[in-house]
Amino acid sequence: MNTSPEAVRFDADTLWVSLSDSRTIAAPLAWFPRLLEAAPEQGAQVELSKHGLHWDALNEDISLAGLLAGQPDLTHRGTHQAA
């Protein structure tokens, strides 16, 4: 993948990620419960890498590939998953 995240911002319901190829992508914060419940100061402490986003204090990692594919945080899925 040749694109990488360059900036992250939030509004009340949405995570916005600006990419190096000039696109901006959005995902509902409801997909990422740790971010949804985080204080604004915690959300601002994001580390960007060519592969995605990381919040050390929140133990949250979001891959760029997952965001581009429209995948929510799979670690918080219910117990009704298919085996």
Buried (B, 14 or more C-beta within 10 A) or exposed (E): EEBBBEEBBBEEEEBEBBBEEEEEBEBEBEBBBBBBEBEEEBBEEBEBEEBBBBBEEBEBBBBBEBBBEEEBBEEEEEEEEEE
